[in-house]
């Protein structure tokens, strides 16, 4: 698959809910860590929202970046076929607190589209609960194949 690039698209809720929530979390972190300076207008370059966007962009050239869900938990059986990427802001030393969940279309063998289902906190399995609520994915809801290229 060297050199094979795929298109990346996000579930509407990722754009409308998940990414704005990460930006708010970045602003809160910035205010706590840098009380004397305003949040940078272009955003915190080390922030979790920037990390999420960087991962989405990286998935275009490396759609297998995330770990496959298979065999994880019966509780989230509908996530079979999905992949997940653990991440956090640069400089975080603990276990990554966020998960990006996605699925490859039309299939894993030769994907043409990375469909990002959710970008959410890991705590309390939140990312997986939210992802499960956004599935199943109806292929009719995905961008048409001519938009993937």
C-alpha positions as CSV (number, residue, x, y, z in Angstrom):
1,X,0.0,0.0,0.0
2,X,3.0,2.3,-0.2
3,X,2.0,5.5,-1.8
4,X,-1.7,4.7,-1.7
5,X,-3.7,7.6,-0.4
6,X,-7.3,7.5,0.7
7,X,-9.8,10.2,1.3
8,X,-10.8,11.2,4.8
9,X,-14.2,12.3,5.8
10,X,-15.8,12.9,9.2
11,X,-19.3,12.1,10.6
12,X,-21.3,15.3,10.8
13,X,-21.2,15.1,14.7
14,X,-17.4,15.1,14.7
15,X,-17.4,18.5,12.9
16,X,-20.4,19.9,14.9
17,X,-19.7,18.5,18.4
18,X,-16.5,16.6,18.9
19,X,-13.9,19.0,17.5
20,X,-15.5,22.1,19.0
21,X,-15.5,20.3,22.4
22,X,-11.8,19.6,22.0
23,X,-11.2,23.3,21.2
24,X,-13.0,24.3,24.4
25,X,-10.9,21.8,26.4
26,X,-7.8,23.3,24.9
27,X,-8.9,26.8,25.9
28,X,-9.6,25.7,29.4
29,X,-6.1,24.0,29.7
30,X,-4.5,27.2,28.2
31,X,-6.2,29.4,30.8
32,X,-5.1,27.2,33.7
33,X,-1.5,26.9,32.4
34,X,-1.0,30.4,31.0
35,X,-3.2,32.7,33.1
36,X,-1.3,35.8,32.1
37,X,-1.7,35.4,28.4
38,X,-4.7,35.1,26.0
39,X,-5.4,31.9,24.1
40,X,-3.6,32.1,20.8
41,X,-6.0,33.0,18.0
42,X,-4.7,30.3,15.8
43,X,-5.1,27.7,18.6
44,X,-2.7,25.9,20.8
45,X,-0.2,24.1,18.5
46,X,0.2,21.3,21.1
47,X,-3.6,21.1,21.9
48,X,-5.8,18.0,21.6
49,X,-7.9,19.6,18.8
50,X,-4.7,20.1,16.7
51,X,-3.6,16.5,17.5
52,X,-7.0,15.1,16.3
53,X,-6.8,17.0,13.1
54,X,-3.2,15.9,12.5
55,X,-4.3,12.3,13.0
56,X,-7.2,12.7,10.5
57,X,-4.7,14.0,8.0
58,X,-2.2,11.3,8.7
59,X,-4.9,8.6,8.1
60,X,-5.0,9.7,4.4
61,X,-1.6,8.2,3.9
62,X,-1.7,5.6,6.6
63,X,-5.2,4.3,7.0
64,X,-4.0,1.4,9.2
65,X,-2.6,3.8,11.8
66,X,-5.2,2.8,14.4
67,X,-5.6,-0.5,16.2
68,X,-8.3,-2.8,15.0
69,X,-11.3,-3.2,17.3
70,X,-11.7,-6.9,16.8
71,X,-11.9,-9.0,20.0
72,X,-12.1,-6.0,22.3
73,X,-15.5,-6.2,24.2
74,X,-18.8,-7.8,23.7
75,X,-20.4,-4.6,25.1
76,X,-19.4,-2.8,21.9
77,X,-19.8,-5.5,19.4
78,X,-21.1,-3.0,16.8
79,X,-17.6,-1.5,16.7
80,X,-16.2,-4.6,15.0
81,X,-14.5,-3.5,11.9
82,X,-13.6,-0.1,13.4
83,X,-10.2,1.1,14.3
84,X,-9.1,3.5,17.1
85,X,-6.2,5.8,17.7
86,X,-5.2,6.8,21.2
87,X,-3.9,10.4,21.5
88,X,-3.4,13.4,23.8
89,X,-1.8,16.8,23.7
90,X,2.0,17.0,23.2
91,X,3.8,16.8,26.5
92,X,1.1,14.7,28.2
93,X,3.0,11.9,30.2
94,X,0.1,9.7,31.2
95,X,-2.1,7.2,29.3
96,X,-3.6,9.0,26.3
97,X,-7.0,10.4,27.4
98,X,-8.7,10.6,23.9
99,X,-9.7,8.2,21.2
100,X,-10.4,8.7,17.5
101,X,-12.6,5.9,16.2
102,X,-12.9,5.3,12.4
103,X,-13.8,2.7,9.8
104,X,-12.4,2.0,6.4
105,X,-14.6,1.8,3.3
106,X,-15.4,0.0,1.2
107,X,-13.3,-2.5,3.2
108,X,-9.9,-3.1,5.0
109,X,-8.2,-4.8,2.0
110,X,-8.1,-1.8,-0.2
111,X,-9.7,1.2,1.5
112,X,-10.7,4.3,-0.4
113,X,-12.2,6.2,2.5
114,X,-11.4,6.8,6.1
115,X,-14.7,7.6,7.8
116,X,-14.1,9.2,11.2
117,X,-17.0,8.3,13.5
118,X,-16.0,9.9,16.8
119,X,-13.3,11.9,18.6
120,X,-14.0,11.7,22.3
121,X,-12.5,11.2,25.8
122,X,-11.6,7.6,26.7
123,X,-12.9,8.0,30.3
124,X,-15.9,5.8,31.2
125,X,-15.6,4.2,27.7
126,X,-17.2,7.5,26.4
127,X,-15.5,7.3,23.0
128,X,-16.9,3.8,22.4
129,X,-20.4,4.6,23.7
130,X,-20.6,7.6,21.4
131,X,-19.2,5.7,18.4
132,X,-21.7,2.9,19.0
133,X,-24.5,5.4,18.9
134,X,-23.4,6.7,15.5
135,X,-23.4,3.2,14.0
136,X,-24.3,1.4,11.8
137,X,-23.0,3.5,9.0
138,X,-25.3,3.4,6.0
139,X,-23.1,3.5,2.9
140,X,-25.7,5.9,1.3
141,X,-24.7,8.5,4.0
142,X,-21.0,8.4,2.9
143,X,-19.6,10.7,0.2
144,X,-20.1,9.2,-3.2
145,X,-17.2,7.2,-4.6
146,X,-16.3,10.0,-7.1
147,X,-15.8,12.3,-4.1
148,X,-13.3,9.9,-2.5
149,X,-10.7,10.5,-5.1
